[in-house]
Amino acid sequence: MAPRVSLPLDRLLGPLAALRVLPAVARDLRTIVGHTEVLPGMARSIEGVARDTERLADLRADMARVAEATAILGPMDERMAAIEGAMPVLVEVQQHLARVPDTLESLDERINRLSTTLDRLLESLAALSTSVEALQETVGPLGRFARRVPRRSRDR
């Protein structure tokens, strides 16, 4: 006959006590399952975030190129503001320029009249020159005669 081994009582009762907590453990496990059901979706979302953040380096380079390309906009805006400020003057200049063809036409007419007048003046000067030469020829002998005649003093 085999010897009889005595087991301590708490060793025998320990598994029985564990059986009493099984319903609480099952209830807590159901709660844990409920809370962890979202973890696979979260893992997929985190993987998507990881893929998206890999693209940030390219985005940073693209944004640097955009910043470089748009750097001209600041000075351009200042120039546009200067043009906007000059608009009243430009409108006034435009109005004056619109009258230029009429002014040129009027000036052309006046120049033509002046040219005609100058032509007549040249003719008159030519006639005057002829008259002066004739007068000089006529008066020439009188001048020679006047030089021969003694002068009288007016003081007497």
C-alpha positions as CSV (number, residue, x, y, z in Angstrom):
1,M,0.0,0.0,0.0
2,A,1.2,3.4,-0.9
3,P,1.9,5.7,1.8
4,R,-0.6,8.4,2.4
5,V,0.5,11.9,1.8
6,S,-1.2,14.5,3.8
7,L,-1.9,17.8,2.0
8,P,-2.4,21.0,3.9
9,L,-5.9,22.2,4.0
10,D,-5.2,25.6,2.4
11,R,-3.7,23.8,-0.5
12,L,-6.9,22.0,-1.0
13,L,-9.1,25.0,-0.4
14,G,-6.9,27.4,-2.6
15,P,-8.3,26.2,-5.9
16,L,-11.8,26.4,-4.5
17,A,-11.3,30.0,-3.5
18,A,-10.1,30.7,-7.0
19,L,-13.3,29.4,-8.4
20,R,-15.2,32.0,-6.4
21,V,-13.4,34.9,-8.2
22,L,-13.9,33.4,-11.6
23,P,-17.2,35.3,-12.3
24,A,-15.5,38.6,-11.4
25,V,-12.5,37.7,-13.6
26,A,-14.9,36.9,-16.5
27,R,-16.8,40.2,-16.0
28,D,-13.5,42.2,-15.9
29,L,-12.3,40.3,-19.0
30,R,-15.4,41.3,-20.9
31,T,-14.7,45.0,-19.9
32,I,-11.1,44.7,-21.0
33,V,-12.3,43.2,-24.4
34,G,-14.7,46.1,-24.8
35,H,-12.0,48.6,-24.2
36,T,-9.4,46.9,-26.4
37,E,-11.7,46.3,-29.4
38,V,-10.7,49.8,-30.8
39,L,-7.0,48.9,-30.7
40,P,-6.8,47.4,-34.3
41,G,-8.4,50.5,-35.8
42,M,-6.1,52.7,-33.8
43,A,-3.1,50.7,-35.0
44,R,-4.3,51.2,-38.6
45,S,-4.7,54.9,-38.0
46,I,-1.3,55.2,-36.4
47,E,0.2,53.4,-39.5
48,G,-1.6,56.0,-41.7
49,V,-0.1,58.8,-39.6
50,A,3.3,57.3,-40.0
51,R,2.9,57.2,-43.8
52,D,1.7,60.8,-43.8
53,T,4.6,62.0,-41.6
54,E,7.0,60.4,-44.0
55,R,5.8,62.9,-46.6
56,L,6.5,65.9,-44.4
57,A,10.1,66.1,-45.5
58,D,8.9,66.4,-49.1
59,L,6.3,68.9,-48.0
60,R,9.0,71.0,-46.2
61,A,11.1,71.1,-49.4
62,D,8.0,72.1,-51.4
63,M,7.1,74.8,-48.9
64,A,10.7,76.1,-49.1
65,R,10.4,76.4,-52.9
66,V,7.0,78.1,-52.5
67,A,8.5,80.6,-50.0
68,E,11.3,81.3,-52.4
69,A,9.0,81.7,-55.4
70,T,6.7,84.0,-53.5
71,A,9.4,86.1,-51.9
72,I,9.0,88.6,-54.8
73,L,5.4,89.3,-53.7
74,G,6.4,91.7,-50.8
75,P,8.4,94.1,-53.0
76,M,5.9,93.7,-55.8
77,D,3.1,94.6,-53.4
78,E,5.0,97.8,-52.5
79,R,5.4,98.7,-56.2
80,M,1.8,98.0,-56.8
81,A,0.9,100.3,-53.9
82,A,3.1,103.0,-55.4
83,I,1.4,102.6,-58.8
84,E,-2.0,102.8,-57.1
85,G,-0.9,106.0,-55.4
86,A,0.2,107.4,-58.7
87,M,-3.1,106.5,-60.5
88,P,-4.7,110.0,-60.2
89,V,-1.6,111.5,-61.8
90,L,-1.6,108.8,-64.5
91,V,-5.3,109.5,-65.2
92,E,-4.6,113.2,-65.6
93,V,-1.6,112.4,-67.9
94,Q,-3.9,110.1,-69.9
95,Q,-6.4,112.9,-70.4
96,H,-3.7,115.2,-71.6
97,L,-2.4,112.6,-74.0
98,A,-5.8,112.1,-75.4
99,R,-5.7,115.7,-76.5
100,V,-2.3,115.4,-78.1
101,P,-3.7,114.5,-81.6
102,D,-5.9,117.6,-81.7
103,T,-3.1,119.8,-80.4
104,L,-0.7,118.4,-83.1
105,E,-3.3,119.0,-85.8
106,S,-3.8,122.6,-84.6
107,L,0.0,123.0,-84.4
108,D,0.4,121.7,-87.9
109,E,-2.1,124.2,-89.2
110,R,-0.3,127.1,-87.4
111,I,3.1,125.9,-88.7
112,N,1.7,125.9,-92.3
113,R,0.3,129.5,-91.8
114,L,3.7,130.5,-90.3
115,S,5.5,129.0,-93.2
116,T,3.3,130.9,-95.7
117,T,3.9,134.1,-93.7
118,L,7.7,133.5,-93.7
119,D,7.6,132.9,-97.4
120,R,5.9,136.3,-97.9
121,L,8.4,137.9,-95.5
122,L,11.3,136.4,-97.5
123,E,9.7,137.9,-100.7
124,S,9.3,141.2,-99.0
125,L,12.9,141.1,-97.7
126,A,14.1,140.4,-101.2
127,A,12.1,143.3,-102.5
128,L,13.4,145.5,-99.7
129,S,16.9,144.5,-100.5
130,T,16.4,145.4,-104.1
131,S,14.9,148.8,-103.1
132,V,17.8,149.4,-100.7
133,E,20.3,148.7,-103.4
134,A,18.5,151.0,-105.8
135,L,18.3,153.7,-103.2
136,Q,22.0,153.2,-102.4
137,E,22.9,153.6,-106.0
138,T,20.7,156.7,-106.2
139,V,21.9,158.3,-103.0
140,G,25.6,157.3,-103.6
141,P,26.5,160.3,-105.7
142,L,24.6,162.6,-103.3
143,G,26.8,161.2,-100.5
144,R,30.0,161.9,-102.4
145,F,28.8,165.5,-103.0
146,A,27.9,165.9,-99.3
147,R,31.4,165.0,-98.4
148,R,32.9,167.6,-100.6
149,V,30.7,170.4,-99.2
150,P,32.3,172.1,-96.2
151,R,30.5,171.7,-92.9
152,R,29.2,174.5,-90.9
153,S,29.3,174.5,-87.2
154,R,25.9,174.6,-85.6
155,D,27.3,176.4,-82.6
156,R,27.3,179.8,-84.2
